[in-house]
Structures are given as C-alpha cells and as structure tokens.
C-alpha cells in the first residue's frame, strides 16, 4: 500500500496511515491466508482480530514515540475457549482495541505471549525466519532471563529479536516454564531453535 515503515526498538511506529494498512493486511489478507492454509492440511480454523469480542483489550504504549502501538491489558479467554471447544483453531490478528474503541497495532509476539499467559498455556512457540537466537553465528540452545537481558544490553540480541525474546520472558508464568523460538523454514522439532526458560531450568552451558 506504499506506506513507509519506521521502527523504534524493534516495534513498528504506527501512524494513522500505517494502522489502516496494518489492519487491512493482518486482519484481512494474512489472517485469511493462514485460515485457508490450516484447512488445506486438515485443520479447522476461525480467523479473529484482537478487536473481535474485545479479544485483546489494549492500552497505548507511548503515543508520542510509537503512535498507535498498543500493549495487551487483558485477553477475553472465554471467547478463545468457546472457539476451541467448538473444534476450531483461533487465528488471531494482533490488532487490539482500547476502552474507547480505538484500534491499535500490537507486536505479534507480544500479543502471543499475552494470550499464552492469560489462557494458562503449557507451551508457546514463536516461529520466525531464522533458526533461533544466535551468538557468534551459532544458535543459543537455551537461556534464562538473566542471560537474555545481558545479551540485549550487549547488542547480541537486537532489532526484531528483542521484542520476541521479551515476549518469551513475559509469557513465563504458572504452567508455562519454557517458550521456544524456531525457524518456520524447517520442519518443527521439540528441541529446535532457542528455548527461553525460567532461571531454575537454565542449562549452565547456555552461557
């Protein structure tokens, strides 16, 4: 749609024009492509926006710095569970809505972490275009919050990987003790990519 993008700390600065384009692409074209893809492989899916049923209740992060970029304040898990109970996979576009019905663009990783946390999920996998978090050209198999934050400060983790790792860390609560970052270009394996874990589970070799 020829809308110029600007990124701040790995997040897309969202003007009114960017928001319109993001909602059209994420809630429309991409969401429905994913729904159709799930049907092709034998699944049943329902496409949802974070605005539908106030699924992702949103608050702005920093309007001056980021524009219409939001953080998830709460998740309507009843809606998700009802969809799942009916036998469908919910596919959520990360466009949320605040108490005044203003829409916001939400980083997809941040939205996924909020949904996992609110629904008390046992597993969370982030799919990206690289094999995981890398240091010196090698994938880091496992790291905890201390190591992750150190690598962010040192610039080992940078760009779009920063909100992804932060989303992993934010999701770790209750039954969810591990989040994983994997490549979508390869067949999934439970030990693939980088595992972000609670401090008590970290491998000493991860550093």
N, C-alpha and C positions, 0 to 999 in steps of 0.2 A: 504493500500500500504506500510505498515511498515515504514512510515515516522514519525520520532519523532517530537512532537509539543512542543514549548516553548511559554509561554505567558508573555507579558510585559504590565502592566497597563490594563489588560483585552483584549489586542489585540494579535493575533497570530503572532509571529515573523515568517516572511516568507522568507526562503532561496529559491534558485532556485528550489530545490527538493520539498519543501513544495508548492511552486507556481504551479508546474506541477501537483501535487496531488490535490491541491485545485481547479484548473481549470477543471481537469477531473471530479472531484466529483460534484462541484457546477454547472458548465455549462453543464455537461453531465448527469450523473445519477440522481442527486437530482432534477434538473430543469425539466427533463422529467417526473419524478415521480409526481411532482406537476401538470404538464400539464395534465397527464393522470387522476389524481385524480379529477381535475376540470371537465373534460369531464364526469367522472363517475357520478357526481352529477348534470349534466345538463348544465354545463358551456361550453364555447368555449375559448380556450387559445392558446397563442403563446409563446413559450419559447425563451427568448433572453439572450444574455450575454451583460454585460456592454461594451464590445468591439464591438458588432454588431452596425454598423452605428454610431460608436463613441458615443454610447448612454451615457456612463459615462466617460467623459474626466477627466483624473486623473493626479494628481501630487503626488510625493512621500512625505511621512510624515517625516521620519527620517531614511535614508538608513542605517546608521551605527547602530542604535538602533533596528530598526524593519525590515530591509531588504526591500523586495518588498511589502510593505504595503502602500496603497495609500489613498488619500483624494479626494473627488469629486470636481473638479474645475468647471465643468458645465455639464448640462444634455440636451441631444437632445430631448426636449419635443415634437417637431414636429413628430418624429418617434413614440413616445408613443401615441400621439393623433391620428395619422393615423391608428395605430393598433386598438385603441379603437373605432374609427369611423367605422372601418370595422366589428365591433361586437365581437372583441376578447379581452380577458383579457391578458395583457402582464405580463409574469412571468420572472422576471429579476434576473439572476445570478450576484452576486456582484464581477465580475472580470472586472476591467476597463483598459483603455489604455491611455498612455500619448501622447504628440505631436510627439514623436519619435517612436510610435507604440510598446512601451514596455508595457507588461501587468502587472497589479498589483492586489493584493488581497485587497479587501475593506471590512471593517467590515459591515455586512449586515444591521445593524441598522443605521449606518452612511449613507449608500447608500440609504436606505428607506427614511431617513429624507431629504436627498438632492433631491430625486425625488418628495417627497411631497411638498417641498418648491418651487422647480422650476415649478411644474405643478399647483401651487396655489390650492392645495387640501384643502378641508374643514374638512377632518377627517384623522387621522393617528392612526393605531392600531398596536402595537408590540406584537407578540404572542411568548410566552416563555413557560418554563416548571414549572413555579411557579405562584402563584396567583397574584403577583404584588410585589412592593417594600414593604419589611417588616421591622418593628422595634419592638423589644421585642416579636417576634412571632406573631405579628398582622399586617395585611395589612394596609398600609397607603392609605387612600381613595383618598386624593388629596394633592398636594403640588406645590409650585411655585419655581422659580429659586433660590431664597434666601435660602429656606429650603432645596432644593435638594443639593445645593453646600455645605451647612453646614453639611448635612448627609454624603456627600462624604468625606469631611475633617475629620469628626469624625469616619469614618470607618463603619457607619451604612449601607451605600451603598458601596459595594466592588465587586471586581472580574469582571465578565462579565456583571454585572448590571450597572457598571459605564459608559461604552460606550453607553449602552441602554438609560440610563437617560440623558446623554449628548446629544444623538441624538434627544431625545424628546425636550429638551430645544432649540437645534439648529433649529428645524423644526418650532417653533412657530413664525409665521410672517403672516401678512395680514389676510386672512380669517381663517387661522388655529390657533385657540386660545387654543386648547386642544389636547394633544396626550395621548394615553392610553396604559398601559402595562397590558396584560391579560394572563391567562393560556390557552394553547392550549389543555389541558386535559379536559376542561369543555365546555359546550355549552356557546356561547357568549351571554352576556347581556350588554346593553349600559352603565350600571353603575358598571360593574365588574372591578376588578383589581385596579390599581393606575392611577389616572389622573394627568398629568403634565400640569399645566396651566400658563397663563400669570399672573403676580403679581396682577393685578386688579381683577382677578376672584378667587383668592385663598380663601378657607374657613378657618376661624380662628381656627376651630377645627382640621385642618390638622397638626398643630404643636404638 
